[in-house]
Each structure stands twice: as structure tokens, then as C-alpha cells.
Amino acid sequence: MRSKWLGMAPWRSEQGSNSASGDPAGNEKSNGRGEKENHMSEVTPITKKPPEQGAREVPDFQVELSPMEDVYRAAGILTPRKGYSINKVVEMLSGEHIRGLSKEMKRVALLMALDAAGVPIDEVLRDAKARQDTLDAYEAQQKEQFEAEWARREEENIQILAELESVKAHYMARVSRNLDGLARERATFASWVTLKQQESQSMADAAKLCSKSLACEPTGPSSAGADMSKAAAAGSHSRSEGIH
């Protein structure tokens, strides 16, 4: 923004012509270099890689508003003769000798000073109008560029928010799928635990029944001796009945 206004200034063209013409001493130095060095500089120019930016890095908007004097100079407004511009008048009115006076006394003192300096009041008024028009034009131009940038930023913010909502929806869907999977897995595990409890209860009931049947049946040597005694007694009783 600033370069466009400053490029209009007359002194810019003078500097450009001086730089284009070159320095004679510099030309002699450059001509004094060897042919091989000149060839090397042409074949292998030094290039700098631009800094890499992130995929989502937002470029900064460089705000370069020119100072007032640069705006005046770029517009070709020069200091009037004897230096009595409208800014000089403002400086005079801010002086300690005039600052405390009334408006009418300030006006009288100002007119007397301009008359003594031989500066027509119309010349000061033309300078004031030219400077004000220049500032208004500069403001309008800068406002247009700023508003374009602000509109771009707002549009970019809308796109960022849309991307944010899309990413949010994507991850919320993943969370929902994870929650559904957890619910299914917990239900499956709970069903297995129920079956396991039923299986354990069935095995426990069967084991108890087996333990009771084994306790009722006589086992071991004592039971065998008792059976033999009962058999001997029965045999002797039958023999005695046969004798009778």
C-alpha cells in the first residue's frame, strides 16, 4: 500500500535514474574482475528458497500506513514559499504566546503574522485544501484495501468454522461407533458371564449329588468283614435247622 503512494513522488524517479546510470567507480571495479569470475556468477546465481509455510498457516496482513508527510510528499505537495503551510499555522496557534488567547485574538495575531511575512491567506487556505484532499484520497484507497482484506478474513473464518464442524462431526461419529462397540462387547461379556454362572451351578449341583451317593454305599475292609459275619451266621442257622 505504502509503496504505491511513495512511488508517485518525484524524488523516486530521481533516485531510480541515479541507480540506473550506475556509479563509474563501481563499473570500473566490476570490469576489473576476471572473466572466469563473471562467468561463474552468471552460471551459478545465488538463490534463496522461500520459507516453507504450514498447510494451514494464515499469511499475515502487513499494515503499512504511511506517515502524513510521506503522503503529502507522494502526492507532490511541497512546502509553500517561506514555509507558511497550514501545518505551520497550526504550529503557530499551538505556541505558548497564542495558545491562551481567545479565538478572535488568535485570528488577529495570525493575520498579522501572515501579513508581516508577506504570505496571502488564500495561499494558506489552498495548501490546507490540497493536504485535506490528499489525506481523504489516501484514506479512501487504504479503506478499500483494508475492507477487501477484512472481507477475505471473514470468508476465511467461515471456511475454518465449516472445516471445524466437519472435523467435529467426523470425530463425534468415531466416538459414537466406539460407544456402540463398547455396549455390544459389554452385553456379550455379560451374556457369557451368565452362561458361565449357569454352567458352574450345574456342575456344583452334579458334584453334590455324586458326593451323597458315595456316602450311602459301604466301602472299605470293615464293610467286607461285616458282610462275611452276616453270611457265616446265616449258614450256621441253616445247618441247625437241618438237624432238627
C-alpha positions as CSV (number, residue, x, y, z in Angstrom):
1,M,0.0,0.0,0.0
2,R,2.7,2.4,1.1
3,S,4.9,1.7,-1.9
4,K,2.2,2.6,-4.4
5,W,1.9,6.1,-2.9
6,L,5.6,6.6,-2.4
7,G,6.3,5.5,-6.0
8,M,4.4,8.6,-7.2
9,A,6.8,11.0,-5.6
10,P,9.2,13.0,-7.9
11,W,12.3,12.1,-5.8
12,R,11.6,8.4,-6.5
13,S,12.2,9.0,-10.2
14,E,15.5,10.8,-9.5
15,Q,16.7,8.0,-7.3
16,G,15.7,5.5,-10.0
17,S,17.6,7.4,-12.7
18,N,20.7,7.6,-10.5
19,S,20.7,4.0,-9.7
20,A,20.1,3.1,-13.4
21,S,23.0,5.2,-14.5
22,G,25.3,3.5,-12.0
23,D,28.5,4.5,-10.3
24,P,31.5,4.9,-12.6
25,A,33.8,3.7,-9.8
26,G,31.6,0.7,-9.4
27,N,31.7,0.0,-13.1
28,E,35.5,0.0,-13.1
29,K,35.6,-2.4,-10.2
30,S,33.1,-4.7,-11.8
31,N,35.0,-4.5,-15.1
32,G,38.2,-5.3,-13.3
33,R,37.0,-8.8,-12.3
34,G,38.3,-11.8,-14.1
35,E,36.4,-13.2,-17.0
36,K,36.1,-16.5,-15.2
37,E,34.6,-14.9,-12.1
38,N,32.0,-13.1,-14.2
39,H,31.1,-16.4,-15.9
40,M,30.8,-18.2,-12.6
41,S,28.5,-15.5,-11.2
42,E,26.3,-15.8,-14.3
43,V,26.2,-19.6,-14.3
44,T,25.6,-20.2,-10.6
45,P,23.4,-17.4,-9.3
46,I,22.7,-17.5,-5.6
47,T,19.0,-18.2,-4.9
48,K,17.3,-18.2,-1.6
49,K,14.4,-20.7,-1.0
50,P,11.3,-19.1,0.3
51,P,10.4,-20.1,3.8
52,E,8.1,-23.0,3.9
53,Q,4.7,-22.4,5.4
54,G,2.4,-24.8,7.1
55,A,-0.6,-26.2,5.2
56,R,-3.0,-24.2,7.5
57,E,-0.7,-21.2,8.2
58,V,-2.5,-17.9,7.6
59,P,-0.3,-15.2,6.0
60,D,-0.1,-12.0,7.9
61,F,-1.6,-8.9,6.5
62,Q,1.1,-6.3,6.7
63,V,-0.3,-2.9,7.8
64,E,1.9,-0.2,6.5
65,L,0.1,3.1,6.8
66,S,2.3,6.0,5.7
67,P,3.1,9.0,7.8
68,M,1.3,12.2,6.9
69,E,4.5,13.8,5.5
70,D,5.1,10.8,3.2
71,V,1.6,11.0,2.0
72,Y,2.0,14.7,1.2
73,R,5.3,14.1,-0.5
74,A,4.0,11.2,-2.6
75,A,1.1,13.4,-3.8
76,G,3.6,16.2,-4.9
77,I,2.6,18.7,-2.2
78,L,5.6,20.7,-1.4
79,T,6.3,23.2,1.4
80,P,5.0,26.7,0.3
81,R,7.3,29.6,0.0
82,K,8.7,30.9,3.2
83,G,7.5,27.7,4.9
84,Y,4.0,29.0,5.7
85,S,1.9,25.9,5.1
86,I,-1.3,25.1,7.0
87,N,0.8,22.9,9.3
88,K,3.0,25.9,10.1
89,V,-0.1,27.9,11.0
90,V,-1.3,25.0,13.3
91,E,2.2,25.1,15.0
92,M,1.9,28.9,15.5
93,L,-1.5,28.6,17.1
94,S,-0.2,25.9,19.5
95,G,2.7,28.3,20.6
96,E,2.8,29.5,24.2
97,H,2.2,33.1,23.2
98,I,-1.0,32.5,21.3
99,R,-2.4,29.3,22.9
100,G,-4.1,31.1,25.8
101,L,-5.8,33.8,23.7
102,S,-9.4,33.9,22.6
103,K,-10.4,32.8,19.2
104,E,-10.7,36.4,17.9
105,M,-7.3,37.4,19.3
106,K,-5.8,34.2,17.8
107,R,-7.2,35.2,14.4
108,V,-5.9,38.8,14.7
109,A,-2.4,37.6,15.7
110,L,-2.4,35.0,12.9
111,L,-3.4,37.5,10.2
112,M,-0.8,40.0,11.5
113,A,1.9,37.3,11.3
114,L,1.0,36.3,7.8
115,D,0.8,39.9,6.6
116,A,4.2,40.6,8.1
117,A,5.7,37.6,6.3
118,G,4.0,38.6,3.1
119,V,2.0,35.4,2.8
120,P,-1.5,35.7,1.4
121,I,-4.2,34.0,3.4
122,D,-5.5,32.4,0.2
123,E,-2.2,30.6,-0.3
124,V,-2.5,29.0,3.2
125,L,-6.1,28.0,2.5
126,R,-5.2,26.4,-0.8
127,D,-2.4,24.4,1.0
128,A,-4.9,23.3,3.6
129,K,-7.4,22.1,1.0
130,A,-4.8,20.3,-1.0
131,R,-3.5,18.5,2.0
132,Q,-7.0,17.6,3.2
133,D,-8.0,16.3,-0.2
134,T,-4.8,14.2,-0.3
135,L,-5.5,12.7,3.1
136,D,-9.1,11.9,2.1
137,A,-7.9,10.2,-1.1
138,Y,-5.3,8.2,0.8
139,E,-7.8,7.2,3.4
140,A,-10.3,6.1,0.8
141,Q,-7.7,4.0,-1.0
142,Q,-6.4,2.4,2.2
143,K,-10.0,1.8,3.4
144,E,-10.8,-0.1,0.2
145,Q,-7.8,-2.3,0.6
146,F,-8.4,-2.9,4.3
147,E,-12.1,-3.7,3.7
148,A,-11.1,-6.2,1.0
149,E,-8.7,-7.8,3.4
150,W,-11.3,-7.8,6.2
151,A,-13.8,-9.4,3.9
152,R,-11.3,-12.1,2.9
153,R,-10.6,-12.8,6.6
154,E,-14.2,-13.1,7.4
155,E,-14.7,-15.5,4.5
156,E,-11.7,-17.5,5.6
157,N,-13.1,-17.6,9.2
158,I,-16.4,-19.0,7.8
159,Q,-14.4,-21.7,5.9
160,I,-12.4,-22.5,9.0
161,L,-15.6,-22.9,11.1
162,A,-17.1,-25.1,8.4
163,E,-13.9,-27.3,8.4
164,L,-14.1,-27.4,12.2
165,E,-17.7,-28.6,12.2
166,S,-16.8,-31.2,9.6
167,V,-13.9,-32.5,11.7
168,K,-16.0,-32.4,14.8
169,A,-18.8,-34.4,13.1
170,H,-16.1,-36.9,11.9
171,Y,-14.8,-37.4,15.4
172,M,-18.2,-37.5,17.0
173,A,-19.1,-40.3,14.6
174,R,-16.0,-42.2,15.7
175,V,-16.9,-41.7,19.3
176,S,-20.4,-42.9,18.6
177,R,-19.1,-46.0,16.9
178,N,-16.8,-46.7,19.8
179,L,-19.7,-46.3,22.3
180,D,-21.8,-48.7,20.3
181,G,-18.9,-51.2,20.1
182,L,-18.4,-50.9,23.9
183,A,-22.1,-51.5,24.5
184,R,-22.1,-54.6,22.3
185,E,-19.0,-56.0,23.9
186,R,-20.3,-55.4,27.4
187,A,-23.6,-57.1,26.5
188,T,-21.7,-60.1,25.0
189,F,-19.5,-60.4,28.1
190,A,-22.5,-60.2,30.4
191,S,-24.2,-63.0,28.5
192,W,-21.1,-65.1,28.7
193,V,-20.8,-64.5,32.5
194,T,-24.5,-65.6,32.8
195,L,-23.8,-68.8,30.9
196,K,-20.7,-69.3,33.0
197,Q,-22.6,-68.9,36.2
198,Q,-25.3,-71.4,35.0
199,E,-22.5,-73.8,33.9
200,S,-20.8,-73.5,37.3
201,Q,-24.1,-74.0,39.2
202,S,-24.9,-77.1,37.1
203,M,-21.5,-78.6,37.8
204,A,-21.8,-77.8,41.5
205,D,-25.2,-79.5,41.8
206,A,-24.0,-82.6,40.0
207,A,-20.9,-82.8,42.3
208,K,-23.2,-82.6,45.4
209,L,-25.3,-85.5,44.1
210,C,-22.3,-87.6,43.5
211,S,-21.0,-86.9,46.9
212,K,-24.3,-88.0,48.6
213,S,-24.5,-91.3,46.6
214,L,-20.9,-92.3,47.5
215,A,-21.6,-91.6,51.3
216,C,-24.6,-94.0,51.3
217,E,-22.7,-97.0,49.8
218,P,-20.5,-99.1,52.3
219,T,-16.9,-99.2,51.3
220,G,-13.6,-100.4,52.8
221,P,-12.5,-103.6,54.8
222,S,-14.9,-103.1,57.8
223,S,-17.8,-103.4,55.4
224,A,-16.5,-106.6,53.9
225,G,-16.0,-108.2,57.3
226,A,-19.5,-107.4,58.4
227,D,-20.8,-108.9,55.2
228,M,-18.8,-112.1,55.9
229,S,-20.0,-112.3,59.5
230,K,-23.6,-112.0,58.3
231,A,-23.0,-114.7,55.8
232,A,-21.5,-117.1,58.4
233,A,-24.3,-116.6,60.8
234,A,-26.8,-117.3,58.1
235,G,-25.1,-120.5,57.2
236,S,-24.9,-121.8,60.8
237,H,-28.6,-121.0,61.3
238,S,-29.5,-123.0,58.2
239,R,-27.5,-126.1,59.4
240,S,-29.1,-126.1,62.8
241,E,-32.5,-126.1,61.2
242,G,-31.5,-129.1,59.1
243,I,-30.6,-131.1,62.2
244,H,-33.9,-130.5,63.8
